[in-house]
Amino acid sequence: MLRLAGDVRGRRILDVGCGTGPLTAELRDRGAEVTGLDGSPAMIELAREHLGDDVPLHVADLAEPLPFADDTFDDVVASLVLHYLEDWAGPLAEIKRVLKPGGRLLLSVNHPVHQVVDRPEADQFAVWPYTEDYDFDGETVWLTFWHRSLRAMSAAFADAGFSISLLDEPEPSPDTPPELLPPRLRSGERSTFFGFLFFVLEAR
């Protein structure tokens, strides 16, 4: 994500689904004017502890209008966020609204090939939920994701007024901070890991 963002010095960036703020911090430290947003008050509290008071942080639901004026940000980043949502139309429309004309949306989502392998009997061209369990500090947490084909993603982007500037499925860089990696990669479990799709979209 940081490689795709490039030189962010002086750019106004909204980090959607910022969580505890690891990507927010990296962007800030590289010279961006970053604002963080997450739907979880607990995550925002942890982000505040992590980031201090120099980064504006907001609790907001992507299903609702974002608390920003039109044409506010140069970039929006959404790292591993949209795959938790059944509906993309509303969130993408709001992201487009708060982006300046020609602004970028940089996002990553679970690679749909996961479900081709894990659930070969499912309709791979439909949108449907699936759950996976993760271990967080010894506690098992079940997360619900929404499968989408690449075709469905592309259609959602186009309908919202975005054009795809770049599509990539890179391996993590060796110098990626551990807190920016998903749990399976932190533990070295790569044999069954197919990765993510990364997009750079431009607001038309």
N, C-alpha and C positions, 0 to 999 in steps of 0.2 A: 504494500500500500504506500509506504514511504517513497519507494522508487518511482511509482507511478505519479505521485504528487509532485516530484521534482523540486525545484527551487520555490519554496513557499514564503520567502521573506516578504513581509508586508501584506500578504494576502489575508483576507478575512475568510475564515473557515468555520463551518458548523460541523461538529462531530456528533452525528446522530447515533444514539445507542452507545454513548461513550463509556458506559459501565463505570469502572473505578478510575478511568482516565489514563491508561497507559499510552494510547495513541494520541490523545489530547496533549499529554506532556511532551511527547516526541515532536509534534508539530509546533508547539509553543517554543520549545528549545531550538528549533530550526528557524525561528523568526516570524512565525505566523501569528496573527491575531485570532485566537481560537475561542470559540464558545462551545461548551459541552451541553448535551441534552440526553436525558434518559428517562424512561418511564418509571423507574424504580427510585423512590425517595432514599432507600437504603444505599443504593449504588451511588447516588449523588452525594450522600454524606461521606462515603468512603472516598469518592473523587475529590471532595473538598479537603479531606485530610491529606490526600496525596498531592494535590496541586496547589494548595494554599489559597490565598484570596485574590490572586491576580488573573484568574480565568473565570469569566461569567459561566455559571452553571444553572440549568433549568430542569425542573421535572415536568415532562410533557409526554402525552400519549400520541404516537404517530397517527392514530385513527382520528385525532382531532386537529383543528387548525393550529399551526405552529405559532408561537408567540413572538413573531418577528414581522417587520414590514416587508413589503415587496422589494425585490432587488437589493437585498441586504448583503449577501455573501458572494465572494468570488468562487468558492468551492464548498461543496458539501461532501463529507466522507461518511460512509455507512459500512463499517467493517463487520461482516457476519451478522447482519441485522434483518434484512428483508426476508430471509428464509423462515423467520418465526411468524410471518404474517400471511394470513389467507388472502387478504385483499391488498393489492399493490396500487390500485388506481388512486385512492385518496392520498396515501403517503407520497407517491411520486408527484402528484399534482401540487401538493404543498411544498415539496422540495423545489420543484420547478418555479413556484411562485416566489420563494425567498432568494433564489439565485438571480444574480445579475444576468442580463442577456449575454449569451456566449459563455456563461459560467459552467463549471464542471461538477458532475456528480461522480465520485470515485467510490465504487462499492465492491464488496465481495460476498459471495453466497456459497453454500454447499454445492459441490459439483453434482448434477443430476445423475451422473453415472453410478453414484453410490447405490441408488435404488434399482437401477438396472441389474446390478449384481445381487443385492440383498433381497429384492422382491421381484423376481423375473415374471411372476404371474400378474403383476399389477399393470394397469394401463399407463404406460410411460408418457403419454401425451396429455393426460388429465392432470388436474391439480388436486392433490390429496395429502392428508396429514400422516405423519409417522412419528414415532417416539424413539428416543435413544436414552440410555442411562449413562450418567457420568459420575465420577467420584470427585467430590469436592471436600477436601479435608476429612476424608474418611466417611463422609455421608453420601449415600447414593441419591442422586437427583435425576428425575425423569424430565426430559425436555421434549417439547413438541415442535416439529418442523413441518414445513409445507413443501412438498415436491413440486417442481415446475420443470418442464422441458426448456431447452434453450430457445426453442421456437416461441413458447409462451412468454418467456422473459423478454425476448426481442420485441414481441408485439406490445407488451405492457410499456416498454420504454418508448416505443414509437407513438403509442396512443397518448402518452403524457407529454409529448413534445420534445423528446430527447433523440439525438442521433448517437450511434455507437462510434466513438473514435478509436477505441482499442478494446480487444478481448484477449485475455491471457489466462493461462492455467499454470503459473510458475511453481517451482519448488521453493520452500522457504530458504531465504539466504542464510548461510552459516552464522552470520553475525546478528541475526534477528534476536532481539531481547526475548528471553523465555516467557515473560508475561504477555507478549503479543502472539504467542503460539497457542493453538488449541491443545487440550489436554493430551490427546493421543500423540502429538508430536513432542510434547514436553517429556513424555515417558519413553520416547524412542520407538514407539509402535508405528512403523512405516509400512509393514508388509501388506496391510489391508487398507491403507490410506490412499485415496485417489486424489485428494486435494480439493481445491476451491476454484471457482471461476471468478476472475477479476475483470471489472469493466471500468472504462473511462467513458462517460457520457457527456455530451455537450448540449446545453439548453439552446434550443432553436429559437 
